[in-house]
Each structure stands twice: as structure tokens, then as C-alpha cells.
Amino acid sequence: MTIEPIAGGSITSVPGFRASGVACGLKKNGALDLALVLSDWPCVGAAMFTTNAFQAAPVLYDRQTVAANPESLRAVVINSGCANACTGEPGLEDTRATAALAARELGVAPNAVLVMSTGVIGARLPMDKIAQGVRQAAAELSATEVAGHAASRAIMTTDTVPKTLAVRVNTQGASWTIAGMAKGAGMIHPNMATMLCAVVTDASLTPVTARSALQEAVDASLNRVTVDGDTSTNDTILLLANGQAGGAPIDSVDSAAYRAFVQGLTHLTIALAKALARDGEGATKFVEITVQGARSERDAHIVGQAVARSLLVKTALYGQDANWGRIVCAVGYSGVSVDPQCVSVWLGELELFRRGAPYDVDEARAAAILARDEVGIRIDLGQGTEQATVWTCDLSHGYVDINAHYRT
Amino acid sequence: MTIEPIAGGSITSVPGFRASGVACGLKKNGALDLALVLSDWPCVGAAMFTTNAFQAAPVLYDRQTVAANPESLRAVVINSGCANACTGEPGLEDTRATAALAARELGVAPNAVLVMSTGVIGARLPMDKIAQGVRQAAAELSATEVAGHAASRAIMTTDTVPKTLAVRVNTQGASWTIAGMAKGAGMIHPNMATMLCAVVTDASLTPVTARSALQEAVDASLNRVTVDGDTSTNDTILLLANGQAGGAPIDSVDSAAYRAFVQGLTHLTIALAKALARDGEGATKFVEITVQGARSERDAHIVGQAVARSLLVKTALYGQDANWGRIVCAVGYSGVSVDPQCVSVWLGELELFRRGAPYDVDEARAAAILARDEVGIRIDLGQGTEQATVWTCDLSHGYVDINAHYRT
């Protein structure tokens, strides 16, 4: 099989999907703030949601809707600027009204429409603006590349760049397109869940294979990202499959077609996960942390997350300081049992710490590595053969700037 | 019983303890960097150490020494500027040599001397400077107030103020002095352990009651502080009791005298814990988070720590933004099972969120509360009667400044 990126690809690269992105006044600066995605055919859908106990109204609504109607979903409305979280029953009513409004405009059943929201927690959706936005977005739906990219811009909050891409998966028996868009730059620490992410495909899936494929892909991608350790109230990833690629449906998780689809989907979601870390709030560096030599992949993941979450590691990376002691310190408090005498650490290809003892750091080489936009950290625990990679970013003055005055 | 602070108190407020603080060149700026505390009589000692898997050489040494010789400890040498962590067997040898050197200068047994170190991880102790410092510190030992305060300054790293105090505990049957000094401003997230802290008393304890009292006091104080979520390789708290107050020894954890001593000790360690949070790296605000209405004290503590660790809560506090959604979000991902409909949140006395629904925030009152140097957050989980308080600080540009270039 092959996985090829589609140049300039987006949601609308998948046959049978149209999209739009409009500005309806949710963002004070007049930027795009409402996206609509429509499938011309009914879709099999699967979704994963935040594990936060405070689940935003659209999370509660989508969870119920996907469970009740996993085989004939048609559209998703996504607004930025207001998370509609911690808004109680009135907030849930606003979400239902949003879906109903879109259903009427699109001529589909209300329970065929999903809703995602992102932005400030605790504020109600301004429904007059939402109504106007949904009408305009429905009118502007298009299968063009421009429309797909507008949708990906409309879901941004503190993101500095839109995150969207599409891939073509070719196997011997079939060929599918998978496309996705994601947003998220802060409050990013998915925990068996993720940030806002919509993925569409023309593959033919069943509810069971869609759910399974999504879980596998998310575990290997969006669940490996952290920006600031805060798990949001609104994290949602949605997969919509309209089956327009034709061919036999992927109806078994044991089939070769399923494995190929999971590979393609994981390729896409890893690219989106990396894009989220790269655009972390205030980030000046993208950081890939690989933990190898672990007893289990889970151990490797836990150690990687501890290092990725460490404020001291993140600020040292921002300061371009090869302060490996902070990396080792985070390994030590991760909760995974490690033997200090077996642990080694590399910055890029430069070894800093070998089996419990420091190397004299070649500060010139370290400085050259740390001056780059992308930094790799490798940690060998020396106790097994499993590994995991996590992605994060540094912690800069910019993060503090952005978050000291987010509401105001 | 009564607990009275001693004005200007420090380690030397306790009868039979002398101290000194000298500059031996470990700090580039010539500031005090080596402290020595000596008891004129043998002490019963107890200690608690970091749970980090990478334990610094002085942690390994002290653990062994306190276990082997808990009833005739005499002195502790504390250096700042170099943590002597991740330095392998040579680092351990340096710690042993430091203790031996001090023992010779003081005329006591080598296993009567403990060592603590704090500073950069991974660098070896410059033993020539340590030797010179230990000799000078031994020569300058004094029971004066000035000497006690010099010792507390010599253990500072990024601390902006020394943290030391002494209290007088009066009970019907006895009267003791308890004094302590602590350091720590970053890499502060004790986990069944603490930062560097030395506590001395003239109470008469046994190894068992000393250890038990220390554990109780630390659980209620230093284990309730977080600055940045990073648990250090060097965290150590040491209690030395020389018995000079006279009276019957406190030899049972069931005695009234033991309970009174624990109360006094906890009073002292809470004050030191608050001082650490208040002086967190870059902190502009001291934050006290009380979680009530919990099923257990442990649940309350877990929720409090999640809020205290949240970068988004901490940056909002820095920005004086009453962004209660971030507080609620952190409650939701803390791992404690909560019912959103039962949770309420207050900022100072201002209610922000009542049983799952937002209040319209009185922004003027919120701004006035957030303009203060000390901010209280109260969270009621509405599911029980237990509570816990944790202490932290905000996250400012200053934290990033300090930690981007710590080594350099």
C-alpha cells in the first residue's frame, strides 16, 4: 500500500464532501468563526470525546447523537469563539437549536447534524449570530479547495496557522481519500480523547470498524501530544465515512483493508497531532521526544509525557539551554520505575547522559541543535524493547502573554 | 497549648544549636552558598526524601546515615549552587568527603554529619571550594540571630527571600522551641517528600516519634505546595531534636505531648510551605486553594493539586483574569470523579459558579480581588465533608525568564 499526501488538500478533497467557513461575529476581530461540513451522502460516523468530567454541551450532544444514529450522519457545524462549556441545560438547548437550524437549512434530519464548539468556557452561545452564521455557511457550501481551507481557518482560536491535510491511500483492492482538519494550541493534553478534529473519508466503514480505527489512530497520534497539560472540556474528534470510494465495506477489524485504512488514518492524525504541537501557544520550537528501551509502550508513553509536560524542560528548550538534568529529573518522577544506572539521554544525535553518568556536554554542538526550530530528544530507559514518541513544544513568554489575558 | 512565633527567630533560636553561612565561590555572584548547623548535643533525627528515581548523592548518603545513626546526629552541611545529582559514584564520594571534612573540623564522628545540596543537576561539587567553605563555616559557628539568618540565606538558589522561622510551643507539661529554614522556588512539586528544609528542636524525641511527627507535619504542609509540577532530585527535610528542653521524652505517638509537638511542628512547616509558594519563581501572587465538600481528604488534595498545577489557571491569575472556566476545567480532569451539577467555585468571597452553572461575574469585584498579592480560591465538590488546602503561585513572564537560562 502507499499513502500519498494531496497537495493543497483539505476536507473537500474527499469526494462527496462540501464545506464552508464564514464570519458571524463570534470573534471580536471579524475573523472566520463558523465552519460547516456536509456530506452529500449519509455517513457512518465515530467520535471520541474528552475525559474531563465537565463535558461541554456539544460533547454531550454529539456523544448521544453518534450513539443513536451512527449510520446516517450528514453534517457538522463547528464554531470557534465560544466553547459552550459549563453552561448547563440552557447551553445544551443552544447546541440542539444549532443542529436543528443547520438541519433545516440543509434539508436533513436534525439527528444527522453534529456540533463542535471551542473558545471561552462558561459563556452562552450568542444564538442570533449562530443562526445568521449557519444560514450563510449553508449558502456558501462548496467542494472547492478554497472552501475546505476556509472551514479549517474558521475553527481556529489561538492557533496561528490552520491545520488541514488530505491523503490518498492506495491498496491492492481499494483506494480511499482521507482528509482532516484540527484546531488547538492551548488547553492541549488529550487523555484518551483529543482536541477539535474532524476527519472525513470516502472509505466504506461500519460503525464498529469506524470506531475501532478511530481509537487506534488517536491512541498513536493525538493522545501523544501535550502543550500545557490541561485537558479541555471540549475535546472531540469525529470521523465521517461516506463510502463513495466504492468497493466492499470494511466490515472486519481483522481484514487487510481495515489495517490499511488504519495506517492511512493514523498517518493523517499523526500529521495533525504534530501540527498542533508545532503551533502550541507561544511555541518557538517543535519537540519530538522518543522514549525507547522501555518494558512496555505504556511505560514509554508515561515517561515521554512527563518530560513533555515539565515546565523546566520546556523553558530550558525555549532558552536553548542543554539542561539535560531537567530531562533526567522528569524521567525520575514520571512514576515509571527506572534504574538510574540504565538511563541514557540524547539531544538530537548528541549524547548527554549515558547509563546514569553525565557526558561533558559539547556546548557548541548542543547550541547548534537547540537553535533549530525542531528538536529531538531521545531517552533510553535500558530495561526493555518497547518505545513511544510524544510531541510537544517549548514554553515561552508568548504562552504567558496569550493566557494572561485570554478572556479580555 | 499555645504556639507563639519568636520574633526574628531562626535555627539558632533553639537552645543548643549554632549555625553559620559563608560564601565559598559556588555561586558566581559571590553570595552566601554554604550553611552549617551544629547541635552541641547528640540529636535524634528523622528525614524524608524525594520520591524521584534519580536521587542526588546527598539524598542517598543522608538516607543511609539517618537509618544507621538516628540517635546521635550532630550537624548538617548544606550547599547551594550545585545539586550533586546525577553524578554517579564520584558524586557520592564527594558527599562522603564533605561529611568527613566537616566531622574533622567539628570534632564529631563522620556519621554524625548530614549533607544537603541544591543547584544545577549533573555538575560535580568543586571540592576545593567546599573544603574551604566548610572550614570557614566551622570557624564562624555561632548561636546568634545573625548567624541563623546567614545560614538561611546561604541555602537560597532562585529564592528571592530567605525562609526561616521559629516558634515556641507551650503545653501544660512542657515547652519546646521548634525552628526551621527552607529553600525552594522552582522544581517544586513535592510528592511524599519535600524541598530542602532543616528543622531543629529542643524537644526530646525518639527515632520513632521523630519520624512519625515529621511525616504527619510534611503531609499537611510541604506536600501541599506546588510551583511548577516538577519533583526535584534533591528534596530533603530533616528534623534534628536535641532534647535540651528537658522533661520526659516524647516516646509514644499516642501521648498528648506527641500530639502537641505535631501541632507545633505542623504550624512551622505550614508557614515554611506557604513561604515557598509565595516565593515561587517569578511569582507575583500567593494562591491558597481550598477544596471542600469532598468524599475524602485525598480527593480534595488531588483536585486542589490539579487546579494548582494548571498553567491556564496560573497564567489567568497572573493576568488578573477571573477565568473561572479554567478552574472548573482543571477540577474536571483531576481524575477525581465529580458531578458537575454539584460543583461550586468562589474567588475570595465572590461566588463564580454554583452547582454547575455560571454566575454573571461581577468583574469589578473580581478585579479588586485579583489585584491583591494573595488570592484565595474555594471549590466545593458537593459530595462529602472532607477538605484540603494547597498552596501555589501564579505563572508569570518571570518564571520563563528565570528558567530559560538557569545554567547559563
Interface residues (C-beta under 8 A of the other chain):
Chain A: T50 T51 N52 A53 F54 Q55 A83 A85 C86 T87 G88 V120 I121 G122 G186 M187 H189 N191 D228 G229 D230 T231 S232 T233 R309 S310 L311 L312 T315 A316 Y318 G319 D321 N323 W324 G325 R326 V328 C329 A330 V331 G332 Y333 S337 V338 D339 P340 V343 F353 G356 A357 P358 L395 S396 H397 Y399 V400 D401 N403 A404 H405 Y406 R407 T408
Chain B: T51 N52 A53 F54 Q55 A83 A85 C86 T87 G88 V120 I121 G122 G186 M187 H189 N191 D228 G229 D230 T231 S232 T233 R309 S310 L311 L312 T315 A316 Y318 G319 D321 N323 W324 G325 R326 V328 C329 A330 V331 G332 Y333 S337 V338 D339 P340 F353 G356 A357 P358 L395 S396 H397 Y399 V400 D401 N403 A404 H405 Y406 R407 T408
